[in-house]
């Protein structure tokens, strides 16, 4: 059984002008980009699933939130703010990329559109929850100039008709930023 380079790897090699080979990265990628030769026209497509374990993924952002929550429990608010802010930014980037992918497939492939839209919504929801938690820390530290814009972000994204949006508005009311209470029925 012979081993050959997949067409994707050949294209990547061509685009990068052999720089992967020059850097010696082929050995590290070899197990994932080399495929066994298969004479059938429908050879198995291999998926490199390194994104889910990378630092640019929802699981990594979830880990940052867990670390931030642990820092809150020990009252290390500086660390909590750093971890939650990093997670918030990561969730936001991921949401935007998934949203962009969904738009690219609008009217082209409904399954791809829906799948990427669902991923965008999941990342955005986690971003808003993290933003709310971050705003609560700033509020508890007596920093309304930091808390109010974050509560506004949550409210803008969630709208006052959703639980998290209603909670964000309630925080703004309790802080004296808005005068009228609001309760969605």
C-alpha positions, 0 to 999 in steps of 0.5 A, spaced: 500 500 500 503 506 497 502 513 501 501 519 497 500 526 498 493 529 498 491 534 493 489 539 499 496 538 501 499 539 494 495 545 493 497 548 500 505 546 498 504 550 491 501 556 494 506 556 500 512 555 495 514 549 499 515 553 505 512 547 509 518 543 507 523 548 508 520 549 515 520 541 516 513 541 518 511 536 513 513 531 518 508 534 524 503 534 519 504 527 515 500 523 519 494 528 518 495 530 511 498 524 508 492 519 506 493 511 504 492 510 496 485 508 495 483 506 488 476 507 489 473 514 486 470 515 493 476 515 497 475 517 504 475 525 506 480 526 512 478 531 517 483 535 521 480 536 528 485 541 531 481 547 531 477 544 537 483 543 541 486 550 539 486 556 542 481 559 537 475 555 539 469 555 543 472 550 548 478 554 549 473 560 550 469 556 555 476 554 559 477 561 560 470 562 562 471 557 567 478 560 569 475 566 570 469 564 574 475 560 579 478 567 580 472 570 582 471 564 587 478 566 590 476 574 589 482 575 584 478 580 580 484 582 576 485 575 574 477 574 573 477 580 569 483 578 564 480 571 563 473 573 562 475 579 557 479 574 553 474 569 553 469 575 551 473 577 545 474 570 543 467 568 543 465 575 539 471 573 533 468 566 533 461 568 532 463 573 527 466 568 523 461 563 523 456 568 521 460 570 515 460 563 513 453 562 514 452 568 510 456 565 504 452 559 504 445 563 504 441 561 498 447 556 496 447 550 501 441 551 507 445 545 511 451 549 511 448 556 512 444 553 518 450 549 521 454 555 521 448 560 523 447 555 529 455 556 531 454 563 531 448 564 535 452 559 540 458 563 540 454 570 541 450 567 547 456 565 550 459 572 549 453 575 552 453 571 558 461 572 559 460 580 558 454 580 563 458 576 568 464 581 566 459 587 567 457 584 574 464 584 576 466 591 574 459 593 578 461 590 584 468 594 584 464 600 583 466 602 576 460 604 573 464 607 567 466 600 565 460 596 567 455 600 563 457 599 556 458 592 557 451 592 560 449 596 554 452 591 549 448 585 552 442 589 552 443 591 544 445 583 543 439 580 547 434 585 547 430 587 553 425 581 551 430 576 553 432 574 560 439 576 559 437 582 556 432 584 561 437 582 567 442 587 564 436 592 563 435 591 571 442 592 572 442 599 569 436 601 573 439 599 579 445 603 578 441 609 577 443 609 569 435 609 567 429 611 571 424 607 569 424 599 571 422 594 566 419 587 566 417 583 560 411 579 561 
